[in-house]
Amino acid sequence: MAHFMKKALQLTPNQLLYQQKRYRGKINIKKPKIYFKKRVLNDLLTPFFDNPNKDKTLEQFCIDSQKVQVKKQLGPYDQIIAREVRNWFDNSKMIGCLHVNSMKQLDVFDVQVALFRENMHYKRYGTHIVNHVIKDTRYEALAPLVSRHTSFVFSPEINITALQKIIKKSKKMFILGGILEGQVLNYDDFLKYGEMDIVTAQLSLVQVLQNAGGLNLNRQLTHHQTTLVTRLEQIGTNETSSNDRNEQSVPV
């Protein structure tokens, strides 16, 4: 009998005889209990002054940062660099504005060498210096493109084809726009007018005007000027001839 009862009890697993229960009920996740030490620490860390940026939006933060950046005064060394930048802007017929992603300095040096062989100069300056230089000038329209990822290519001659070919080889540089002979242009106009030959464009314009107005377009445009010149020449020749006759008629 004892042996039979022992086997019957062995059929019941031991896990059913135990039940785990959390001490003092469930934990309130939404409103956890704050103990005295933690409450004191929270009171000490609570700020006692008003946040000046409490009701500001993200756009206002961006605008304020740009204002602070523009109003930043230049030091003596920055003023020297600013004069150098202004000299590059004033004495360059072509200025390319580039966006440069993160890349190794060795790759940047290879681009500099390739541009220098084409009589172009790769430069990179601080944002506050460039904004100070182009402020209240004809280059001020370039300000939205200026950032810490912006670089410039200066050239005394217009050579868009070589610039585009060199920049395409670098996978981390992109042309944003530029300046041609003092005029700020976007990407499409910068490439379009840079690849255009001025002499060929002038010849085509003259040909179009002649075809539109006929072969007498030049004569029609300069009719009044030529008539005035011929009348003045006639008056001048008549006066000189009359003076010569008077001189001959006077007895000696």
URUR-V141729 format. One record per helix or strand of 2 or more residues. SS is the DSSP state (hx for helix, st for strand). FROM is the first residue (numbers start at 1). TO is the last residue. If there is no record, write none. Layout:
SS:FROM:TO
SS:FROM:TO
//
This chain:
hx:2:10
hx:14:17
hx:36:45
hx:58:70
hx:76:90
st:94:100
hx:105:117
st:120:123
hx:127:134
hx:140:145
st:150:155
hx:160:169
st:173:180
st:183:186
hx:187:194
hx:198:213
hx:217:221
hx:223:249
//
